[in-house]
């Protein structure tokens, strides 16, 4: 999932003195008439805003959206020298590829990506206060991620999923998710998952519902799990 992997790849060269910074992100647009073997929602067309329902027991597939997102990565010294105000720090990156299935996720690759991101950040699961979930509103995929997050991080972090608001932006999804996590760290506020009526007993995570939750978020994890088992997890921490 290159759109989420892009900030991670931008982090490594930005750590070297030969590169002061990088722009990383992605965009997604689906031409009319294009179809693919993905589990699309068959929800009612008279309520498109309510069709994407991550974690809800009535979810029935992803909803396509279009958009773009870009982040600017800079070495701390370069940003300070030009008077830039950092929103957060990209502290850890984890990328794996399990090649399990084109659309059916596998928890092992997701868990390894999250643990690698924590390891590169020098953090423990207990340090993570918030998780921005990939959560595409599919019956299988959402539950696989629930199990993966519980195993890799635990059930204590607050969890949100902005695909409930934007739909699946494909090439932009990971970048938008990263930006949502950055804003949660910066502002100490986590947006609630929209269209969530019935969480169900299988989702044993602290999913934010109803209204935004205001609390300090010293460290957040953003997940982006792509087709074909391409998994990326990013850890963001508060800027000093």
VEXBAPA-490264 format. One record per atom (N, C-alpha, C): x, y, z; residue in one letter. Coordinates in steps of 0.2 Angstrom, whole numbers, plus 5000, padded with zeros to 4 digits. Layout:
// residues N
XYZa/...
END
This chain:
// residues 240
500449945000x/500050005000x/500450065000x/500650084994x/501150134993x/501050204996x/500350224996x/500150284999x/500250295006x/500250235010x/500450245017x/501250225018x/501450185014x/502250175014x/502650235012x/502350285008x/502750345006x/502950385012x/502550395017x/502850435022x/503450395026x/503350335026x/503850285029x/504550285025x/504450285019x/505050285014x/505350355015x/504950405015x/505250475016x/505550485022x/505450445027x/505750455034x/506450445034x/506650385031x/507350365031x/507850415027x/507750435021x/508150485018x/508150545022x/507650565025x/507550635028x/508050625034x/508150565037x/508650565043x/509350575041x/509550585034x/510250595032x/510350665031x/510950685032x/511150755031x/511050775023x/511050725019x/511050745012x/510350765009x/509850755014x/509150775012x/508750805018x/508550865017x/508250905022x/507550885023x/507150865018x/506450845019x/506250815013x/505550795013x/505250755008x/504550765008x/504150765003x/503450765003x/503250695001x/502750675004x/502550605003x/501750595004x/501450555000x/500750555000x/500450514995x/499850524993x/499450484988x/498850514986x/498550494980x/497950514978x/497550454975x/496850464975x/496450404973x/495850434969x/495750414963x/495150424959x/495050364954x/494350354954x/494150294950x/493750314944x/494050294938x/493650314932x/493050284932x/492550314929x/491850294928x/491850224924x/491550174926x/491450114923x/491950064925x/492450084929x/492950034932x/492749994937x/492849924937x/492549884942x/493149834944x/493149804950x/493649764952x/493349714957x/493649654958x/493349604962x/493449624970x/493149674972x/493149694979x/492449694982x/492449684988x/491849674992x/491449744993x/491149774987x/490849834988x/490149834992x/489949884995x/489349894999x/488749884994x/488249854996x/487649854992x/487049884996x/487249935000x/486849975004x/486350015000x/485850045003x/485350084999x/485650144996x/485550164990x/485750224986x/485450284989x/484950284992x/484650344995x/484950375001x/485450335004x/485850365010x/486550345009x/486850375004x/487550365002x/488050385008x/487850435012x/488250455017x/488250405023x/487750355023x/487750305028x/487950245026x/488250235020x/488450165017x/489050145020x/489550185022x/490150155025x/490150155032x/490150095035x/490050085042x/490550035045x/491150055046x/491650015049x/491449995056x/491549935057x/491449905064x/490749885066x/490249915062x/489549905063x/489349835061x/488849805065x/488649735063x/488349735056x/488049795054x/487749795048x/488149815042x/488749815043x/489249835037x/489249785032x/489249805025x/489149755020x/489649765014x/490149805016x/490649815010x/490949885010x/491449895006x/491749965006x/491350005001x/491450075002x/491150124998x/491750164995x/491750174988x/492350204985x/492250284986x/492850314988x/492850384988x/493450404984x/493550474983x/494050504979x/494350554984x/495050564983x/495350614987x/496150614987x/496450654990x/497150654990x/497450684997x/498050664999x/498350685005x/499050685005x/499450735007x/500150735007x/500450765014x/500950735016x/501250765022x/501950785020x/502250835024x/502950855023x/503350835028x/503850795027x/504350775032x/504950815031x/505250835037x/505850865038x/506250845043x/506950855043x/507350845048x/507150895054x/507250875060x/507050925065x/507450995065x/508050985063x/508551045063x/508351095057x/508151065052x/507951105046x/507351135047x/506851105050x/506251135051x/506251185056x/506651175061x/506751235067x/507151295064x/507651285059x/507951335056x/507551385052x/507051355049x/506551395045x/505951415048x/505951395055x/505351425059x/504751385058x/504751325055x/504151285054x/503951255061x/503251245062x/502951215068x/502751145066x/503151095069x/502951025068x/502251005071x/501850965067x/501250945070x/501350885074x/501850845072x/501950775076x/502650755073x/502850695076x/503450665074x/503350595071x/503550585065x/503550515063x/504050475066x/503850435071x/504350405075x/504550325073x/504050295070x/504150225068x/503750205062x/504050155059x/503750135052x/503850055052x/503250025050x/503249955049x/502949935043x/503249895038x/503049875032x/503149805031x/502649765029x/502649695028x/502249675022x/502349615019x/502049595013x/501949515014x/501349495016x/501249425017x/500949385011x/500649425006x/500449394999x/499949335001x/499549355006x/499049305008x/498449295003x/498149355001x/497549344996x/497549414993x/497249424987x/497149494985x/496649534989x/496149514992x/495749554996x/495649525003x/495749465005x/495649435011x/496249445016x/496149485021x/496749505025x/496949445029x/497649445031x/497849395036x/498149435042x/497949405048x/498249445054x/498949445055x/499249395053x/500049385054x/500449445051x/500249465045x/500649515042x/500449585045x/499849595047x/499649655050x/500049665057x/500049605061x/500349605068x/501049625067x/501449595062x/502149605061x/502249675059x/501849705055x/501949775053x/501849825059x/501349815063x/501249855069x/501849845074x/502049785075x/502549775080x/503249805077x/503349805071x/503949835068x/503949905069x/503349935068x/503250005069x/503450025076x/503149995081x/503350005088x/504049995089x/504349945086x/505049935088x/505549985085x/505350015079x/505750065076x/505650135080x/505050135083x/504950195087x/505250195094x/505450135096x/505750125103x/505150135108x/504550105106x/503950115110x/503750045112x/503350035117x/502949975119x/502249985117x/501849925117x/501149935116x/500749985120x/501049985127x/500650025132x/500750095130x/501250115126x/501350185125x/500850215119x/500550175116x/500050195111x/499450205114x/499150275113x/498550295115x/497950295110x/498150285104x/497650295099x/497850255093x/497350225089x/497450185083x/496950215078x/497250235072x/496850245067x/496850185062x/496250155062x/496150085059x/496050095052x/496250045048x/496150035041x/495450025039x/495149985043x/494349975043x/493949995037x/493949955032x/493549965026x/492849955026x/492549935031x/491849915032x/491649855029x/492149805028x/491949735026x/491849695032x/491449645031x/491349595037x/491949565039x/492349535034x/492949495036x/493549545038x/493649595034x/494249635035x/494249675042x/493649705044x/493649735050x/493849695056x/493549635056x/493649585061x/494349565062x/494649555056x/495349535056x/495849585059x/495649645057x/496049705060x/495949715068x/495349695070x/495149705077x/495649655081x/495649595078x/496049545081x/496849555081x/497049585075x/497749605074x/497949665079x/497549715080x/497649765084x/497649745092x/497249705093x/497149675100x/497849635102x/498049595097x/498649555098x/499349605098x/499349645094x/499949685093x/500049745098x/499449775099x/499449835103x/499049825110x/498549795109x/498049785115x/497449815114x/496949815119x/496349845118x/496249915121x/496749935124x/496650005128x/496650065124x/496950065117x/496950135114x/496250145111x/496150215111x/495550235107x/495650215100x/495050205096x/495150185089x/494650225085x/494850245079x/494350275075x/494450255068x/494050265063x/494150245056x/493750295052x/494250345048x/493950395044x/493650375038x/493650305036x/493350285030x/492550285031x/492350295037x/491650305039x/491450375036x/491850415035x/491750485033x/491950495025x/492450465023x/492750475016x/492550415012x/492350365014x/492450305010x/493150275009x/493250235005x/493950205004x/494250244998x/494750284999x/495050324994x/495650294991x/495650224991x/496150184988x/496850214989x/497150244983x/497850274983x/497950324988x/497450364991x/497550414996x/497350395003x/497050335004x/496850305010x/497350315016x/497950285014x/498450285019x/498750355021x/498750395017x/498950465018x/498450505022x/497850495021x/497250525024x/497250495031x/497350435032x/497350405039x/497950425043x/498550435040x/499150465043x/498950535046x/498650575041x/498550645043x/498050645049x/497550595049x/497050595055x/497450575061x/497850535061x/498250515067x/498650575069x/498950605064x/499450665066x/498950715070x/498350735067x/497950785070x/497750765077x/497650695078x/497450665085x/497950685090x/498650675088x/499150685092x/499250755093x/499150795088x/499250875089x/498750905093x/498150885092x/497550915095x/497250885101x/497450825102x/497250785108x/496450775107x/496250755101x/495550745100x/495550685094x/495050645096x/494950585091x/494250585089x/494150585082x/493550595079x/493150525080x/492450525081x/492050465081x/491950435075x/491850375075x/491650335069x/490950345067x/490850365061x/490150385059x/489750325057x/489150325057x/488650275055x/488750205059x/489050215065x/489150155069x/488550155074x/488050105073x/487450095077x/487550035082x/487849985080x/487849925084x/488549895083x/488949905088x/489649885088x/489749805088x/489349775091x/489349705091x/489949675096x/489849615099x/490249585104x/490949565101x/491049555095x/491649535092x/492149595092x/491949655092x/492349705092x/492549735099x/493049705102x/493249715109x/493749765109x/493749825105x/494149875105x/493849935108x/494149995110x/493850055112x/493750095106x/493250085102x/493050125096x/492650185099x/492850245096x/492550305098x/491950315094x/491350325097x/490750335094x/490350395097x/489950415093x/489450475095x/489850545094x/490250565099x/490550625099x/491350615099x/491750665097x/492450665097x/492650655105x/493150625105x/493450615112x/494050655113x/494050695118x/494650745120x/495050715125x/495650705124x/496150675129x/496850675125x/497350685129x/498050685127x/498150625123x/498550625117x/498750575113x/499450575112x/499850555116x/500650565116x/500850515110x/500550465108x/500750425103x/500250385099x/500250385093x/499650355089x/499950315084x/499550265082x/499750215077x/499250215071x/499450225065x/499050225059x/499150165055x/498650125053x/498650065049x/498350085042x/498750045037x/498450045030x/498649975028x/498149935026x/498249865024x/497949865017x/498449855013x/498249855006x/498049785003x/497849784996x/497749724993x/498349684992x/498249624992x/498749574991x/499249564997x/498949585003x/499349575009x/499949625010x/499849685007x/500349735008x/500149785014x/500549775020x/500349805026x/500849865028x/500549925030x/501049975032x/500750005039x/501150015044x/500950045050x/501450105052x/501150155054x/501550215056x/501450235063x/501950255066x/501850285073x/502050355073x/501650395076x/501750465077x/501750485084x/502150525086x/502250545093x/502150625093x/502050655099x/501950725100x/502650765098x/502550815095x/503150855094x/503350895100x/504050895101x/504250925107x/504151005108x/
END
